[in-house]
């Protein structure tokens, strides 16, 4: 089990990015949250088993929405492991 934070830059607000991120997380069994930031970016914290979490990160980097465009993803490992219940869309 591991957890990461992802700070996603590009055309990621107003294009359904957060809701499709939740859909991908739910399909893969990844927990955490996604929220919009004031600077137009999106912030994600996600936790899961190694393989599903890697697939989730790959989907985020490829942009889960066809109308969005990911320019950059800043990824950090989170420690200690946070405890989430499901995957939530906030802010």
PDB file of N, CA, C and O in Angstrom:
ATOM      1  N   UNK A   1       0.857  -1.181   0.000  1.00  0.00           N
ATOM      2  CA  UNK A   1       0.000   0.000   0.000  1.00  0.00           C
ATOM      3  C   UNK A   1       0.892   1.229   0.000  1.00  0.00           C
ATOM      4  O   UNK A   1       1.887   1.292   0.722  1.00  0.00           O
ATOM      5  N   UNK A   2       0.520   2.210  -0.824  1.00  0.00           N
ATOM      6  CA  UNK A   2       1.242   3.474  -0.817  1.00  0.00           C
ATOM      7  C   UNK A   2       0.269   4.596  -1.122  1.00  0.00           C
ATOM      8  O   UNK A   2      -0.860   4.359  -1.551  1.00  0.00           O
ATOM      9  N   UNK A   3       0.723   5.819  -0.895  1.00  0.00           N
ATOM     10  CA  UNK A   3      -0.115   6.990  -1.142  1.00  0.00           C
ATOM     11  C   UNK A   3       0.733   8.074  -1.786  1.00  0.00           C
ATOM     12  O   UNK A   3       1.923   8.205  -1.502  1.00  0.00           O
ATOM     13  N   UNK A   4       0.094   8.852  -2.663  1.00  0.00           N
ATOM     14  CA  UNK A   4       0.781   9.935  -3.362  1.00  0.00           C
ATOM     15  C   UNK A   4      -0.096  11.175  -3.385  1.00  0.00           C
ATOM     16  O   UNK A   4      -1.319  11.100  -3.261  1.00  0.00           O
ATOM     17  N   UNK A   5       0.562  12.320  -3.548  1.00  0.00           N
ATOM     18  CA  UNK A   5      -0.158  13.535  -3.904  1.00  0.00           C
ATOM     19  C   UNK A   5       0.233  13.854  -5.338  1.00  0.00           C
ATOM     20  O   UNK A   5       1.387  13.685  -5.734  1.00  0.00           O
ATOM     21  N   UNK A   6      -0.743  14.316  -6.110  1.00  0.00           N
ATOM     22  CA  UNK A   6      -0.528  14.702  -7.498  1.00  0.00           C
ATOM     23  C   UNK A   6      -1.041  16.121  -7.669  1.00  0.00           C
ATOM     24  O   UNK A   6      -2.205  16.399  -7.381  1.00  0.00           O
ATOM     25  N   UNK A   7      -0.193  17.010  -8.128  1.00  0.00           N
ATOM     26  CA  UNK A   7      -0.597  18.380  -8.422  1.00  0.00           C
ATOM     27  C   UNK A   7      -0.580  18.474  -9.943  1.00  0.00           C
ATOM     28  O   UNK A   7       0.481  18.409 -10.564  1.00  0.00           O
ATOM     29  N   UNK A   8      -1.771  18.629 -10.546  1.00  0.00           N
ATOM     30  CA  UNK A   8      -1.940  18.500 -11.990  1.00  0.00           C
ATOM     31  C   UNK A   8      -2.159  19.878 -12.610  1.00  0.00           C
ATOM     32  O   UNK A   8      -3.035  20.631 -12.188  1.00  0.00           O
ATOM     33  N   UNK A   9      -1.349  20.191 -13.616  1.00  0.00           N
ATOM     34  CA  UNK A   9      -1.408  21.483 -14.304  1.00  0.00           C
ATOM     35  C   UNK A   9      -1.796  21.273 -15.761  1.00  0.00           C
ATOM     36  O   UNK A   9      -1.459  20.254 -16.364  1.00  0.00           O
ATOM     37  N   UNK A  10      -2.504  22.242 -16.318  1.00  0.00           N
ATOM     38  CA  UNK A  10      -2.932  22.188 -17.709  1.00  0.00           C
ATOM     39  C   UNK A  10      -4.372  22.655 -17.796  1.00  0.00           C
ATOM     40  O   UNK A  10      -4.831  23.438 -16.964  1.00  0.00           O
ATOM     41  N   UNK A  11      -5.089  22.169 -18.812  1.00  0.00           N
ATOM     42  CA  UNK A  11      -6.519  22.486 -18.929  1.00  0.00           C
ATOM     43  C   UNK A  11      -7.269  21.393 -18.171  1.00  0.00           C
ATOM     44  O   UNK A  11      -7.708  20.401 -18.754  1.00  0.00           O
ATOM     45  N   UNK A  12      -7.407  21.596 -16.855  1.00  0.00           N
ATOM     46  CA  UNK A  12      -7.953  20.554 -15.984  1.00  0.00           C
ATOM     47  C   UNK A  12      -9.145  21.025 -15.150  1.00  0.00           C
ATOM     48  O   UNK A  12      -9.674  20.256 -14.348  1.00  0.00           O
ATOM     49  N   UNK A  13      -9.572  22.265 -15.324  1.00  0.00           N
ATOM     50  CA  UNK A  13     -10.776  22.747 -14.643  1.00  0.00           C
ATOM     51  C   UNK A  13     -11.827  23.098 -15.688  1.00  0.00           C
ATOM     52  O   UNK A  13     -11.514  23.629 -16.754  1.00  0.00           O
ATOM     53  N   UNK A  14     -13.086  22.789 -15.360  1.00  0.00           N
ATOM     54  CA  UNK A  14     -14.188  23.100 -16.259  1.00  0.00           C
ATOM     55  C   UNK A  14     -14.317  22.125 -17.422  1.00  0.00           C
ATOM     56  O   UNK A  14     -15.009  22.413 -18.398  1.00  0.00           O
ATOM     57  N   UNK A  15     -13.652  20.967 -17.325  1.00  0.00           N
ATOM     58  CA  UNK A  15     -13.688  19.985 -18.415  1.00  0.00           C
ATOM     59  C   UNK A  15     -14.094  18.590 -17.922  1.00  0.00           C
ATOM     60  O   UNK A  15     -13.948  17.613 -18.656  1.00  0.00           O
ATOM     61  N   UNK A  16     -14.601  18.488 -16.686  1.00  0.00           N
ATOM     62  CA  UNK A  16     -15.016  17.206 -16.123  1.00  0.00           C
ATOM     63  C   UNK A  16     -13.876  16.378 -15.551  1.00  0.00           C
ATOM     64  O   UNK A  16     -14.051  15.194 -15.265  1.00  0.00           O
ATOM     65  N   UNK A  17     -12.717  16.989 -15.383  1.00  0.00           N
ATOM     66  CA  UNK A  17     -11.518  16.272 -14.933  1.00  0.00           C
ATOM     67  C   UNK A  17     -11.712  15.615 -13.570  1.00  0.00           C
ATOM     68  O   UNK A  17     -11.355  14.451 -13.392  1.00  0.00           O
ATOM     69  N   UNK A  18     -12.273  16.347 -12.603  1.00  0.00           N
ATOM     70  CA  UNK A  18     -12.417  15.786 -11.248  1.00  0.00           C
ATOM     71  C   UNK A  18     -13.356  14.579 -11.237  1.00  0.00           C
ATOM     72  O   UNK A  18     -13.072  13.580 -10.576  1.00  0.00           O
ATOM     73  N   UNK A  19     -14.471  14.667 -11.965  1.00  0.00           N
ATOM     74  CA  UNK A  19     -15.453  13.586 -11.942  1.00  0.00           C
ATOM     75  C   UNK A  19     -14.933  12.351 -12.662  1.00  0.00           C
ATOM     76  O   UNK A  19     -15.199  11.228 -12.235  1.00  0.00           O
ATOM     77  N   UNK A  20     -14.198  12.545 -13.744  1.00  0.00           N
ATOM     78  CA  UNK A  20     -13.607  11.397 -14.423  1.00  0.00           C
ATOM     79  C   UNK A  20     -12.452  10.808 -13.613  1.00  0.00           C
ATOM     80  O   UNK A  20     -12.208   9.603 -13.667  1.00  0.00           O
ATOM     81  N   UNK A  21     -11.746  11.651 -12.867  1.00  0.00           N
ATOM     82  CA  UNK A  21     -10.713  11.160 -11.955  1.00  0.00           C
ATOM     83  C   UNK A  21     -11.346  10.247 -10.907  1.00  0.00           C
ATOM     84  O   UNK A  21     -10.806   9.184 -10.601  1.00  0.00           O
ATOM     85  N   UNK A  22     -12.483  10.658 -10.360  1.00  0.00           N
ATOM     86  CA  UNK A  22     -13.200   9.831  -9.384  1.00  0.00           C
ATOM     87  C   UNK A  22     -13.629   8.507 -10.008  1.00  0.00           C
ATOM     88  O   UNK A  22     -13.504   7.454  -9.382  1.00  0.00           O
ATOM     89  N   UNK A  23     -14.136   8.558 -11.243  1.00  0.00           N
ATOM     90  CA  UNK A  23     -14.578   7.345 -11.917  1.00  0.00           C
ATOM     91  C   UNK A  23     -13.411   6.356 -12.077  1.00  0.00           C
ATOM     92  O   UNK A  23     -13.564   5.163 -11.815  1.00  0.00           O
ATOM     93  N   UNK A  24     -12.259   6.856 -12.505  1.00  0.00           N
ATOM     94  CA  UNK A  24     -11.074   6.002 -12.658  1.00  0.00           C
ATOM     95  C   UNK A  24     -10.660   5.428 -11.297  1.00  0.00           C
ATOM     96  O   UNK A  24     -10.364   4.238 -11.188  1.00  0.00           O
ATOM     97  N   UNK A  25     -10.640   6.270 -10.269  1.00  0.00           N
ATOM     98  CA  UNK A  25     -10.266   5.813  -8.921  1.00  0.00           C
ATOM     99  C   UNK A  25     -11.215   4.717  -8.440  1.00  0.00           C
ATOM    100  O   UNK A  25     -10.774   3.697  -7.909  1.00  0.00           O
ATOM    101  N   UNK A  26     -12.514   4.929  -8.626  1.00  0.00           N
ATOM    102  CA  UNK A  26     -13.500   3.939  -8.187  1.00  0.00           C
ATOM    103  C   UNK A  26     -13.317   2.615  -8.931  1.00  0.00           C
ATOM    104  O   UNK A  26     -13.422   1.546  -8.329  1.00  0.00           O
ATOM    105  N   UNK A  27     -13.046   2.680 -10.230  1.00  0.00           N
ATOM    106  CA  UNK A  27     -12.847   1.457 -11.019  1.00  0.00           C
ATOM    107  C   UNK A  27     -11.623   0.676 -10.548  1.00  0.00           C
ATOM    108  O   UNK A  27     -11.618  -0.555 -10.578  1.00  0.00           O
ATOM    109  N   UNK A  28     -10.588   1.391 -10.114  1.00  0.00           N
ATOM    110  CA  UNK A  28      -9.336   0.743  -9.722  1.00  0.00           C
ATOM    111  C   UNK A  28      -9.241   0.444  -8.223  1.00  0.00           C
ATOM    112  O   UNK A  28      -8.285  -0.193  -7.779  1.00  0.00           O
ATOM    113  N   UNK A  29     -10.224   0.898  -7.446  1.00  0.00           N
ATOM    114  CA  UNK A  29     -10.183   0.679  -6.003  1.00  0.00           C
ATOM    115  C   UNK A  29      -9.206   1.589  -5.277  1.00  0.00           C
ATOM    116  O   UNK A  29      -8.703   1.246  -4.207  1.00  0.00           O
ATOM    117  N   UNK A  30      -8.940   2.755  -5.867  1.00  0.00           N
ATOM    118  CA  UNK A  30      -8.045   3.747  -5.264  1.00  0.00           C
ATOM    119  C   UNK A  30      -8.881   4.684  -4.398  1.00  0.00           C
ATOM    120  O   UNK A  30      -9.979   5.074  -4.795  1.00  0.00           O
ATOM    121  N   UNK A  31      -8.381   5.047  -3.230  1.00  0.00           N
ATOM    122  CA  UNK A  31      -9.090   5.954  -2.333  1.00  0.00           C
ATOM    123  C   UNK A  31      -8.379   7.301  -2.279  1.00  0.00           C
ATOM    124  O   UNK A  31      -7.216   7.415  -2.666  1.00  0.00           O
ATOM    125  N   UNK A  32      -9.094   8.329  -1.791  1.00  0.00           N
ATOM    126  CA  UNK A  32      -8.491   9.648  -1.646  1.00  0.00           C
ATOM    127  C   UNK A  32      -9.465  10.748  -2.001  1.00  0.00           C
ATOM    128  O   UNK A  32     -10.667  10.637  -1.760  1.00  0.00           O
ATOM    129  N   UNK A  33      -8.924  11.829  -2.587  1.00  0.00           N
ATOM    130  CA  UNK A  33      -9.778  12.948  -2.987  1.00  0.00           C
ATOM    131  C   UNK A  33      -9.132  13.734  -4.115  1.00  0.00           C
ATOM    132  O   UNK A  33      -7.932  13.626  -4.370  1.00  0.00           O
ATOM    133  N   UNK A  34      -9.966  14.535  -4.788  1.00  0.00           N
ATOM    134  CA  UNK A  34      -9.507  15.444  -5.839  1.00  0.00           C
ATOM    135  C   UNK A  34     -10.205  16.779  -5.624  1.00  0.00           C
ATOM    136  O   UNK A  34     -11.389  16.818  -5.288  1.00  0.00           O
ATOM    137  N   UNK A  35      -9.466  17.880  -5.819  1.00  0.00           N
ATOM    138  CA  UNK A  35     -10.075  19.201  -5.649  1.00  0.00           C
ATOM    139  C   UNK A  35      -9.424  20.212  -6.588  1.00  0.00           C
ATOM    140  O   UNK A  35      -8.260  20.077  -6.963  1.00  0.00           O
ATOM    141  N   UNK A  36     -10.204  21.228  -6.960  1.00  0.00           N
ATOM    142  CA  UNK A  36      -9.693  22.345  -7.748  1.00  0.00           C
ATOM    143  C   UNK A  36      -8.879  23.270  -6.860  1.00  0.00           C
ATOM    144  O   UNK A  36      -9.177  23.437  -5.677  1.00  0.00           O
ATOM    145  N   UNK A  37      -7.845  23.872  -7.445  1.00  0.00           N
ATOM    146  CA  UNK A  37      -7.035  24.880  -6.766  1.00  0.00           C
ATOM    147  C   UNK A  37      -7.325  26.244  -7.397  1.00  0.00           C
ATOM    148  O   UNK A  37      -7.778  26.321  -8.539  1.00  0.00           O
ATOM    149  N   UNK A  38      -7.063  27.314  -6.651  1.00  0.00           N
ATOM    150  CA  UNK A  38      -7.341  28.665  -7.129  1.00  0.00           C
ATOM    151  C   UNK A  38      -6.508  29.047  -8.344  1.00  0.00           C
ATOM    152  O   UNK A  38      -6.909  29.920  -9.113  1.00  0.00           O
ATOM    153  N   UNK A  39      -5.359  28.412  -8.531  1.00  0.00           N
ATOM    154  CA  UNK A  39      -4.485  28.765  -9.657  1.00  0.00           C
ATOM    155  C   UNK A  39      -4.854  28.047 -10.955  1.00  0.00           C
ATOM    156  O   UNK A  39      -4.128  28.156 -11.943  1.00  0.00           O
ATOM    157  N   UNK A  40      -5.981  27.306 -10.968  1.00  0.00           N
ATOM    158  CA  UNK A  40      -6.427  26.610 -12.168  1.00  0.00           C
ATOM    159  C   UNK A  40      -5.943  25.170 -12.254  1.00  0.00           C
ATOM    160  O   UNK A  40      -6.279  24.456 -13.198  1.00  0.00           O
ATOM    161  N   UNK A  41      -5.160  24.745 -11.280  1.00  0.00           N
ATOM    162  CA  UNK A  41      -4.671  23.368 -11.255  1.00  0.00           C
ATOM    163  C   UNK A  41      -5.638  22.494 -10.455  1.00  0.00           C
ATOM    164  O   UNK A  41      -6.638  22.972  -9.920  1.00  0.00           O
ATOM    165  N   UNK A  42      -5.317  21.211 -10.389  1.00  0.00           N
ATOM    166  CA  UNK A  42      -6.091  20.252  -9.609  1.00  0.00           C
ATOM    167  C   UNK A  42      -5.132  19.525  -8.672  1.00  0.00           C
ATOM    168  O   UNK A  42      -4.022  19.166  -9.064  1.00  0.00           O
ATOM    169  N   UNK A  43      -5.569  19.310  -7.423  1.00  0.00           N
ATOM    170  CA  UNK A  43      -4.763  18.604  -6.423  1.00  0.00           C
ATOM    171  C   UNK A  43      -5.445  17.282  -6.089  1.00  0.00           C
ATOM    172  O   UNK A  43      -6.652  17.237  -5.852  1.00  0.00           O
ATOM    173  N   UNK A  44      -4.669  16.217  -6.073  1.00  0.00           N
ATOM    174  CA  UNK A  44      -5.182  14.874  -5.796  1.00  0.00           C
ATOM    175  C   UNK A  44      -4.328  14.229  -4.706  1.00  0.00           C
ATOM    176  O   UNK A  44      -3.102  14.346  -4.714  1.00  0.00           O
ATOM    177  N   UNK A  45      -4.982  13.554  -3.777  1.00  0.00           N
ATOM    178  CA  UNK A  45      -4.298  12.617  -2.894  1.00  0.00           C
ATOM    179  C   UNK A  45      -4.941  11.266  -3.143  1.00  0.00           C
ATOM    180  O   UNK A  45      -6.166  11.144  -3.149  1.00  0.00           O
ATOM    181  N   UNK A  46      -4.106  10.246  -3.349  1.00  0.00           N
ATOM    182  CA  UNK A  46      -4.619   8.925  -3.694  1.00  0.00           C
ATOM    183  C   UNK A  46      -3.810   7.847  -2.991  1.00  0.00           C
ATOM    184  O   UNK A  46      -2.596   7.967  -2.824  1.00  0.00           O
ATOM    185  N   UNK A  47      -4.511   6.785  -2.580  1.00  0.00           N
ATOM    186  CA  UNK A  47      -3.864   5.665  -1.897  1.00  0.00           C
ATOM    187  C   UNK A  47      -4.407   4.361  -2.459  1.00  0.00           C
ATOM    188  O   UNK A  47      -5.574   4.266  -2.839  1.00  0.00           O
ATOM    189  N   UNK A  48      -3.540   3.364  -2.504  1.00  0.00           N
ATOM    190  CA  UNK A  48      -3.971   2.056  -2.984  1.00  0.00           C
ATOM    191  C   UNK A  48      -2.807   1.101  -3.086  1.00  0.00           C
ATOM    192  O   UNK A  48      -1.668   1.443  -2.765  1.00  0.00           O
ATOM    193  N   UNK A  49      -3.107  -0.093  -3.535  1.00  0.00           N
ATOM    194  CA  UNK A  49      -2.064  -1.083  -3.787  1.00  0.00           C
ATOM    195  C   UNK A  49      -1.222  -0.613  -4.968  1.00  0.00           C
ATOM    196  O   UNK A  49      -1.683   0.178  -5.791  1.00  0.00           O
ATOM    197  N   UNK A  50      -0.011  -1.094  -5.046  1.00  0.00           N
ATOM    198  CA  UNK A  50       0.980  -0.623  -6.027  1.00  0.00           C
ATOM    199  C   UNK A  50       0.460  -0.604  -7.469  1.00  0.00           C
ATOM    200  O   UNK A  50       0.502   0.439  -8.122  1.00  0.00           O
ATOM    201  N   UNK A  51      -0.028  -1.740  -7.972  1.00  0.00           N
ATOM    202  CA  UNK A  51      -0.431  -1.813  -9.381  1.00  0.00           C
ATOM    203  C   UNK A  51      -1.625  -0.910  -9.709  1.00  0.00           C
ATOM    204  O   UNK A  51      -1.552  -0.147 -10.673  1.00  0.00           O
ATOM    205  N   UNK A  52      -2.728  -0.969  -8.938  1.00  0.00           N
ATOM    206  CA  UNK A  52      -3.845  -0.073  -9.244  1.00  0.00           C
ATOM    207  C   UNK A  52      -3.465   1.405  -9.118  1.00  0.00           C
ATOM    208  O   UNK A  52      -3.924   2.233  -9.905  1.00  0.00           O
ATOM    209  N   UNK A  53      -2.631   1.736  -8.134  1.00  0.00           N
ATOM    210  CA  UNK A  53      -2.229   3.134  -7.965  1.00  0.00           C
ATOM    211  C   UNK A  53      -1.375   3.588  -9.148  1.00  0.00           C
ATOM    212  O   UNK A  53      -1.526   4.715  -9.620  1.00  0.00           O
ATOM    213  N   UNK A  54      -0.485   2.730  -9.629  1.00  0.00           N
ATOM    214  CA  UNK A  54       0.318   3.076 -10.802  1.00  0.00           C
ATOM    215  C   UNK A  54      -0.561   3.292 -12.034  1.00  0.00           C
ATOM    216  O   UNK A  54      -0.317   4.209 -12.818  1.00  0.00           O
ATOM    217  N   UNK A  55      -1.586   2.448 -12.208  1.00  0.00           N
ATOM    218  CA  UNK A  55      -2.525   2.617 -13.329  1.00  0.00           C
ATOM    219  C   UNK A  55      -3.281   3.939 -13.192  1.00  0.00           C
ATOM    220  O   UNK A  55      -3.487   4.648 -14.177  1.00  0.00           O
ATOM    221  N   UNK A  56      -3.691   4.264 -11.971  1.00  0.00           N
ATOM    222  CA  UNK A  56      -4.390   5.522 -11.708  1.00  0.00           C
ATOM    223  C   UNK A  56      -3.510   6.709 -12.083  1.00  0.00           C
ATOM    224  O   UNK A  56      -3.961   7.623 -12.773  1.00  0.00           O
ATOM    225  N   UNK A  57      -2.259   6.700 -11.634  1.00  0.00           N
ATOM    226  CA  UNK A  57      -1.332   7.797 -11.934  1.00  0.00           C
ATOM    227  C   UNK A  57      -1.136   7.922 -13.443  1.00  0.00           C
ATOM    228  O   UNK A  57      -1.105   9.033 -13.973  1.00  0.00           O
ATOM    229  N   UNK A  58      -1.004   6.799 -14.134  1.00  0.00           N
ATOM    230  CA  UNK A  58      -0.867   6.822 -15.591  1.00  0.00           C
ATOM    231  C   UNK A  58      -2.076   7.434 -16.271  1.00  0.00           C
ATOM    232  O   UNK A  58      -1.936   8.198 -17.226  1.00  0.00           O
ATOM    233  N   UNK A  59      -3.277   7.099 -15.777  1.00  0.00           N
ATOM    234  CA  UNK A  59      -4.504   7.661 -16.349  1.00  0.00           C
ATOM    235  C   UNK A  59      -4.573   9.164 -16.124  1.00  0.00           C
ATOM    236  O   UNK A  59      -5.020   9.899 -17.005  1.00  0.00           O
ATOM    237  N   UNK A  60      -4.140   9.630 -14.969  1.00  0.00           N
ATOM    238  CA  UNK A  60      -4.145  11.066 -14.679  1.00  0.00           C
ATOM    239  C   UNK A  60      -3.172  11.782 -15.606  1.00  0.00           C
ATOM    240  O   UNK A  60      -3.502  12.830 -16.161  1.00  0.00           O
ATOM    241  N   UNK A  61      -1.991  11.234 -15.777  1.00  0.00           N
ATOM    242  CA  UNK A  61      -0.987  11.866 -16.644  1.00  0.00           C
ATOM    243  C   UNK A  61      -1.447  11.917 -18.096  1.00  0.00           C
ATOM    244  O   UNK A  61      -1.069  12.827 -18.834  1.00  0.00           O
ATOM    245  N   UNK A  62      -2.267  10.941 -18.513  1.00  0.00           N
ATOM    246  CA  UNK A  62      -2.791  10.908 -19.880  1.00  0.00           C
ATOM    247  C   UNK A  62      -4.058  11.745 -20.023  1.00  0.00           C
ATOM    248  O   UNK A  62      -4.561  11.901 -21.136  1.00  0.00           O
ATOM    249  N   UNK A  63      -4.583  12.282 -18.934  1.00  0.00           N
ATOM    250  CA  UNK A  63      -5.834  13.047 -18.844  1.00  0.00           C
ATOM    251  C   UNK A  63      -7.035  12.135 -19.041  1.00  0.00           C
ATOM    252  O   UNK A  63      -7.248  11.610 -20.134  1.00  0.00           O
ATOM    253  N   UNK A  64      -7.826  11.943 -17.977  1.00  0.00           N
ATOM    254  CA  UNK A  64      -8.987  11.069 -18.071  1.00  0.00           C
ATOM    255  C   UNK A  64     -10.131  11.657 -18.892  1.00  0.00           C
ATOM    256  O   UNK A  64     -11.101  10.952 -19.171  1.00  0.00           O
ATOM    257  N   UNK A  65     -10.048  12.923 -19.287  1.00  0.00           N
ATOM    258  CA  UNK A  65     -11.111  13.552 -20.062  1.00  0.00           C
ATOM    259  C   UNK A  65     -10.578  14.012 -21.419  1.00  0.00           C
ATOM    260  O   UNK A  65      -9.505  14.611 -21.492  1.00  0.00           O
ATOM    261  N   UNK A  66     -11.321  13.736 -22.491  1.00  0.00           N
ATOM    262  CA  UNK A  66     -10.839  14.130 -23.822  1.00  0.00           C
ATOM    263  C   UNK A  66     -10.757  15.641 -24.019  1.00  0.00           C
ATOM    264  O   UNK A  66      -9.969  16.104 -24.842  1.00  0.00           O
ATOM    265  N   UNK A  67     -11.542  16.413 -23.293  1.00  0.00           N
ATOM    266  CA  UNK A  67     -11.495  17.873 -23.456  1.00  0.00           C
ATOM    267  C   UNK A  67     -10.468  18.538 -22.554  1.00  0.00           C
ATOM    268  O   UNK A  67     -10.268  19.751 -22.631  1.00  0.00           O
ATOM    269  N   UNK A  68      -9.819  17.761 -21.704  1.00  0.00           N
ATOM    270  CA  UNK A  68      -8.763  18.302 -20.848  1.00  0.00           C
ATOM    271  C   UNK A  68      -7.398  18.053 -21.456  1.00  0.00           C
ATOM    272  O   UNK A  68      -7.251  17.288 -22.409  1.00  0.00           O
ATOM    273  N   UNK A  69      -6.405  18.711 -20.888  1.00  0.00           N
ATOM    274  CA  UNK A  69      -5.026  18.516 -21.349  1.00  0.00           C
ATOM    275  C   UNK A  69      -4.107  18.673 -20.147  1.00  0.00           C
ATOM    276  O   UNK A  69      -4.091  19.719 -19.499  1.00  0.00           O
ATOM    277  N   UNK A  70      -3.351  17.640 -19.859  1.00  0.00           N
ATOM    278  CA  UNK A  70      -2.404  17.674 -18.749  1.00  0.00           C
ATOM    279  C   UNK A  70      -1.046  18.095 -19.288  1.00  0.00           C
ATOM    280  O   UNK A  70      -0.477  17.436 -20.159  1.00  0.00           O
ATOM    281  N   UNK A  71      -0.534  19.202 -18.757  1.00  0.00           N
ATOM    282  CA  UNK A  71       0.794  19.680 -19.146  1.00  0.00           C
ATOM    283  C   UNK A  71       1.883  19.152 -18.222  1.00  0.00           C
ATOM    284  O   UNK A  71       2.998  18.867 -18.658  1.00  0.00           O
ATOM    285  N   UNK A  72       1.548  19.027 -16.939  1.00  0.00           N
ATOM    286  CA  UNK A  72       2.555  18.630 -15.953  1.00  0.00           C
ATOM    287  C   UNK A  72       1.871  18.030 -14.727  1.00  0.00           C
ATOM    288  O   UNK A  72       0.791  18.465 -14.329  1.00  0.00           O
ATOM    289  N   UNK A  73       2.513  17.028 -14.138  1.00  0.00           N
ATOM    290  CA  UNK A  73       2.036  16.436 -12.889  1.00  0.00           C
ATOM    291  C   UNK A  73       3.209  16.379 -11.920  1.00  0.00           C
ATOM    292  O   UNK A  73       4.217  15.727 -12.191  1.00  0.00           O
ATOM    293  N   UNK A  74       3.073  17.063 -10.793  1.00  0.00           N
ATOM    294  CA  UNK A  74       4.071  16.988  -9.722  1.00  0.00           C
ATOM    295  C   UNK A  74       3.610  15.908  -8.747  1.00  0.00           C
ATOM    296  O   UNK A  74       2.539  16.019  -8.149  1.00  0.00           O
ATOM    297  N   UNK A  75       4.416  14.874  -8.592  1.00  0.00           N
ATOM    298  CA  UNK A  75       4.051  13.715  -7.771  1.00  0.00           C
ATOM    299  C   UNK A  75       4.952  13.618  -6.546  1.00  0.00           C
ATOM    300  O   UNK A  75       6.170  13.766  -6.641  1.00  0.00           O
ATOM    301  N   UNK A  76       4.328  13.364  -5.387  1.00  0.00           N
ATOM    302  CA  UNK A  76       5.080  13.171  -4.142  1.00  0.00           C
ATOM    303  C   UNK A  76       4.505  11.982  -3.393  1.00  0.00           C
ATOM    304  O   UNK A  76       3.292  11.777  -3.364  1.00  0.00           O
ATOM    305  N   UNK A  77       5.386  11.204  -2.792  1.00  0.00           N
ATOM    306  CA  UNK A  77       4.947  10.113  -1.918  1.00  0.00           C
ATOM    307  C   UNK A  77       4.455  10.723  -0.606  1.00  0.00           C
ATOM    308  O   UNK A  77       5.040  11.685  -0.109  1.00  0.00           O
ATOM    309  N   UNK A  78       3.393  10.169  -0.052  1.00  0.00           N
ATOM    310  CA  UNK A  78       2.855  10.635   1.229  1.00  0.00           C
ATOM    311  C   UNK A  78       3.220   9.639   2.325  1.00  0.00           C
ATOM    312  O   UNK A  78       3.035   8.431   2.177  1.00  0.00           O
ATOM    313  N   UNK A  79       3.735  10.165   3.409  1.00  0.00           N
ATOM    314  CA  UNK A  79       4.084   9.336   4.552  1.00  0.00           C
ATOM    315  C   UNK A  79       3.904  10.174   5.816  1.00  0.00           C
ATOM    316  O   UNK A  79       4.378  11.309   5.853  1.00  0.00           O
ATOM    317  N   UNK A  80       3.249   9.668   6.839  1.00  0.00           N
ATOM    318  CA  UNK A  80       2.655   8.352   6.941  1.00  0.00           C
ATOM    319  C   UNK A  80       1.448   8.217   6.009  1.00  0.00           C
ATOM    320  O   UNK A  80       0.933   9.210   5.496  1.00  0.00           O
ATOM    321  N   UNK A  81       1.011   6.983   5.800  1.00  0.00           N
ATOM    322  CA  UNK A  81      -0.108   6.734   4.897  1.00  0.00           C
ATOM    323  C   UNK A  81      -1.393   7.323   5.463  1.00  0.00           C
ATOM    324  O   UNK A  81      -1.785   6.998   6.584  1.00  0.00           O
ATOM    325  N   UNK A  82      -2.049   8.186   4.698  1.00  0.00           N
ATOM    326  CA  UNK A  82      -3.341   8.714   5.148  1.00  0.00           C
ATOM    327  C   UNK A  82      -4.412   7.618   5.076  1.00  0.00           C
ATOM    328  O   UNK A  82      -4.246   6.621   4.373  1.00  0.00           O
ATOM    329  N   UNK A  83      -5.480   7.813   5.792  1.00  0.00           N
ATOM    330  CA  UNK A  83      -6.596   6.871   5.768  1.00  0.00           C
ATOM    331  C   UNK A  83      -7.803   7.553   5.125  1.00  0.00           C
ATOM    332  O   UNK A  83      -8.318   8.539   5.653  1.00  0.00           O
ATOM    333  N   UNK A  84      -8.248   7.028   3.991  1.00  0.00           N
ATOM    334  CA  UNK A  84      -9.393   7.596   3.273  1.00  0.00           C
ATOM    335  C   UNK A  84     -10.507   6.568   3.221  1.00  0.00           C
ATOM    336  O   UNK A  84     -10.263   5.362   3.271  1.00  0.00           O
ATOM    337  N   UNK A  85     -11.723   7.058   3.121  1.00  0.00           N
ATOM    338  CA  UNK A  85     -12.884   6.197   2.906  1.00  0.00           C
ATOM    339  C   UNK A  85     -13.429   6.533   1.531  1.00  0.00           C
ATOM    340  O   UNK A  85     -14.092   7.557   1.365  1.00  0.00           O
ATOM    341  N   UNK A  86     -13.164   5.696   0.549  1.00  0.00           N
ATOM    342  CA  UNK A  86     -13.627   5.932  -0.807  1.00  0.00           C
ATOM    343  C   UNK A  86     -12.824   7.045  -1.466  1.00  0.00           C
ATOM    344  O   UNK A  86     -11.784   7.466  -0.960  1.00  0.00           O
ATOM    345  N   UNK A  87     -13.328   7.514  -2.606  1.00  0.00           N
ATOM    346  CA  UNK A  87     -12.671   8.608  -3.325  1.00  0.00           C
ATOM    347  C   UNK A  87     -13.683   9.735  -3.471  1.00  0.00           C
ATOM    348  O   UNK A  87     -14.779   9.523  -3.988  1.00  0.00           O
ATOM    349  N   UNK A  88     -13.325  10.925  -3.020  1.00  0.00           N
ATOM    350  CA  UNK A  88     -14.254  12.062  -2.968  1.00  0.00           C
ATOM    351  C   UNK A  88     -13.828  13.184  -3.915  1.00  0.00           C
ATOM    352  O   UNK A  88     -12.639  13.417  -4.135  1.00  0.00           O
ATOM    353  N   UNK A  89     -14.824  13.867  -4.465  1.00  0.00           N
ATOM    354  CA  UNK A  89     -14.604  15.108  -5.206  1.00  0.00           C
ATOM    355  C   UNK A  89     -14.927  16.240  -4.246  1.00  0.00           C
ATOM    356  O   UNK A  89     -16.043  16.318  -3.732  1.00  0.00           O
ATOM    357  N   UNK A  90     -13.960  17.118  -3.999  1.00  0.00           N
ATOM    358  CA  UNK A  90     -14.185  18.262  -3.110  1.00  0.00           C
ATOM    359  C   UNK A  90     -13.839  19.536  -3.862  1.00  0.00           C
ATOM    360  O   UNK A  90     -13.362  19.489  -4.996  1.00  0.00           O
ATOM    361  N   UNK A  91     -14.085  20.687  -3.216  1.00  0.00           N
ATOM    362  CA  UNK A  91     -13.722  21.998  -3.745  1.00  0.00           C
ATOM    363  C   UNK A  91     -13.706  22.057  -5.204  1.00  0.00           C
ATOM    364  O   UNK A  91     -13.416  23.107  -5.776  1.00  0.00           O
TER     365      UNK A  91
END
